[in-house]
């Protein structure tokens, strides 16, 4: 049978093209997986394994109008979405009447609980597994999502700092919240969502805690009088004098006193880890790197839709809780890679 050279050449070229396209597809898939897992590097191998098994989870998109400032220090030129929140005073340090209780603070006079569980709140025999929640703000890609920086006001009370957008910097793939000393006051940093529509679900952040006695860094949900609601709150807090432990707490209608100190077995200020909690109607479960470490079951838990918040601040009059402020360790910075949320 005679050989058709034209057809043979066409077959060879077509075969090579198909093989090239297949190889390119494999390479692109590998790059895509690597890009997806990059945001989770430093928060434990378990999260990278999860991303490879479920690459459909994608970071949340930027909220139009919430661009970050990339770290510029000029308050008048910042574009990080950190405009003053309506209803929050901007008089440069006067206490905001409606904001006196919103920064994740513990109620003075309520014991910190040490390592003891809150009486009557025995953990169940089995704790729920952590949901595969999507990222809603990926700071490694410069995406702030629904978050913006508080600016120009103070909480008052035990908070001995003024929130400043120049202390909340999104740059070089990290959100940095810093406590520093100015000429006449201390400055702290807070990132909060514009929406108060976050409800029962999983909340998590990949973060490094601030290490400085007298400084608290955190991830929490909050709603209260400034939002026209009762004060409900769920906390993950690091006390800077001992960052080998993390404190869990919650408030129901302004009543706290549910503090629980968990020994991490590592220093939270040295490496990135994921800390989170699953908020359900009848229980709250806290997680470290995907492992459930503490659960509270009760018929009296937070129920009000909330904001997601992170902050770093220095205390006053709470030395027995936060430790005395160590000015020699300022500025003190907490860093965040991303925040996750999924309603359940």
N, C-alpha and C positions, 0 to 999 in steps of 0.2 A: 504494500500500500504506500503510495507516495506520501512524503512528509510535507505538510503545509507550514512552511517557515513562518509565515505571517501569524497563523494561529498559535504556533508554539511560542513565538515571542510575546504575543498578547497574553497567553496563559502564564508565562513566567513573570511578566510585569504585574499582572493582576494578583498573582500569588504573593509576590513581594510586597505589594501595596497592602494586602489584607494582613500579612504578618506584621508590617510596620504599624498599621492602625491598632492592631491588638496590643502590641508592645507599648504604644503610646498610651492606650487606655489603662493598661496596668500601671504605668508610671504615674499617670495623672491620679489614679485612685490612691496610690501610695502617698503622693504629695498631699492629697486631700486629707487622708487619715492623719498624716504627720501634722498638718496645719491644725486639724481639729484637736489633736492631743496636746499641741504645744501650750494651749491655754491652761492645761491641767498639770503641766510638769511641775514637780515640787509639792504636789498635794497628795502624793502616794501613788504607787503603781496600780492600785485597785481602780482608780478613776480612769487611767489610761486604758486599762483592759476594758472597762465599761464603754468608753467612747469607741473603741475599735469594734465592739460587739453591737453598738447602737449608734452608728454615725449619723442617724437621722436627727439627733438632737443638735440644734444649731443655736449659736449665740443670738440673743435678742438684738433687734435692730435699734439703731439710734432713734431717739425721740426727736422729731424735728424741733429745732429751736433750743435743744439742750446740748449744743456743742460744748466741748471742754476747752479750757483755756491753755492746755499744753504747758501750764506751769508759769505763765507770765505773772509777775508780782504786782502789776499796776492794777489796783482795784477798779479804776475807772475804765480800763480797757479790757477787762476780763470778759470772755464769751463762754464761760463754763456753765451757763444756765443757773448761776448762783445769785440771781436777783433775789432781793428780799421777798420772803414769802408774805403774801397779803395777810394782814392781821398780826404780823410779827414786827415789833418795833425796830426801827433802824436809826435810833438816836445815838448809836456808837457806844453802847455799854450800859444803858439803863436797863433794869430788869423789865422783861416783858411780862405783864400781868397774866397773860394767858399761857405763857410758856414756862412757868416755874417748875413744872414737874415732868417735862417731856424727854429728858435726855437719858433715860434708862437708869435714873438714880434710885438708890435704895432709900426707903423711908427712915429717917433718923429715929433711933429708938427701937428699931426692929433688928433683932440679933442676926448676925451673919451666918449662924447655923453651923459653922465649922464643917466637919465631914458628916455630920449627922443628917439623916433624912428627916423631912418635915413630918411630925407626928400625924398619923392617920393617913399618910400618903405612901403606902407600901407599893413598891414596884411589882408589876405582874410577873408571873413565871416566865413568860415569853414576851420579848419586846419586838415591835414591828420592824421589818426591814426597811431600809432607806429607799424612798422612791427615786426613780431615774428622772430627776427634774431637769429641765433645760436651763441653760444660762440665759439670764435676762439683761445682764450688763457684763460685757467682756472687756475689762480694763487693759488686757494684754493687747487688744486691737484698737485701743483708744475709744471704745464705745461705752458711754455712760448710761444708755438706756433711759429710764424714767427718773434717774437720780439727778440731783443738783446740790450745790453747796450752800449751807446756811451762812448768813453773813450779816454782821453789824448789830448783833443783839446778844444778850446773855440770858441764861436760864435762871441765874440767881441761886439762892439757897446754897447747897454744897458745891455748886459749880463756880470755880474761881477763875473763869476765863471768858473771853468774848469770842464768839464764832467769827472766823474770818475765811473768806474764800481763797485768800492767798496761802492759807494753811492746809487747804485741800487741793492737792495738785495731781492731775492726771497727766503723766508723762512717762516716756520710756517703758511703756507696757505695764505700769503700776499706778494704782491710786494710793497716794501717800497722805495720811492724816497726821498732822504734827501739832504738838503742844510746845510752845516757845514762850520766852519772856521778852516783852517789849519794854519800852522806856518807863511806862507807867501802869502796865497791866500785863496779864498773861493772855495768850491767844490759843484757842483750841480749834478743832476742825470737826465738821459734821456733814455727812452726805445723807440725804433723805429722798424718798420718792415723792414726786409731785402728786401721785395718786394715793388715795387712802382706801383703795378697793381691794387690798390683799386680805385674804381670809384663810380658812382652814387649808393647810397644805404644808409642803416641805420648803424650808428656807435654809440656804447654806452659803458659805463664803470661804474662799481660799485666801488665807491671811496669815500675816505674822504680827504678833502682839507687840505693843510698845513696852519697852523695858525701862521703867523709872519709878521709883517709889513715889506715891502720891498721884500717879497718872493711871487712868482707866481707859482701855480701848475695848471696842465692842462690836457686836452685831445684834440687832433686836427689832422687834415690831412694837409700834406704839400708836395709840390714839388717845386723845384726852380733851380737856376743856377748850384748847385752841382750835380743835376740829368740831367743837359743838357736841362732843360725846363724853361718855364716862371714860375714866382712865383705865385702859387695859394695856398690858405690856407683857412681852416674853423676852428674856435676856440671855445673852451669852456675853460674859464680861471677864476681862483679864485685869487683875490687880497687879500693877507694874512692879511691886516690890517682890513678887514671887510668881514668875511666869511659867513655872512648872505645874501650875494648877489653873483651872478655869472655873468660874462661878456661874451656875445656872439659877435663874430666878423667874418669877412672874408676878404680875399684879392683876387683881380683879377689882374693878371699881375703886382704884386707888389704894387697895390693901395689898401689901407685899408680905415680907417676912418668910419667904419660901426658899431662902438661899441654900444652895448645895455646892460645896467645893469638891471638884473632881481632880484627883491626882493624875496628870497626863503621862508621867513617866518620861517626859522630854521637856525641853525648854521651848515654849511657844514663840519666843522672840528670835529664835535662831533659824528656823526653817518654815516654809509654807506648809500648812495643813488645812484640811477642810473641817469646819465646825458648822453644825447645823441642828435644826430641830424640826420635828414633825408635829404640827399643831392640829389636834383633832378635838372634837367636841367634848370627849370624856377623858382625854389624856394628852400629855405632852411628852415626847421622847426626844432626848438630845443625843447627838451623834458626834463622833470624832473619827475622821477619815473613813466614814461609811459604817462604822461600828456603833451600834446603840449602846450607850454607856449609862443612861439614867432615864427613868420614866416616872412620871407622876400621874396617877389616876384620881379623878375627883369629879363630882357633879357641880363644882364651883370653879370654873376655869375661864380665861378670857374668851369672849365670843364676838367682840366688836371688830368689824373690818378695820384694818390698820395700815400704817405706812411701814415700809422697810427702811431701817436706819442703821448707820454706822457712825461712830464718833470716837474722838480721843480728847480727853479733858483732864484737868487737874482739880483736885478737891480742896475744900477748906473746912476745917472743923470736923473732919472724919478720919483723923490719923489712925485711930484704932481699927479702921476698916481698910483704908487704902494705903496706910503708912504715911509718914510725913513726906512732904514734897522734897525731893532731892534735886535742887537747882543745878547741881554740878553735872547732872545727867541730861539736862535740857540742851538743845531741843530733843524731844522724844517722839518717835514716829511709828505708827502702825501702818502696815502695807497690805494691799488687797489686790488679788489678780482677777477675781470674778465673783459674781453673786448668782445664785440659782434660786428658782422658785417654781413650784407647781401646785396648783389647787388640787385638793383631794376631797 
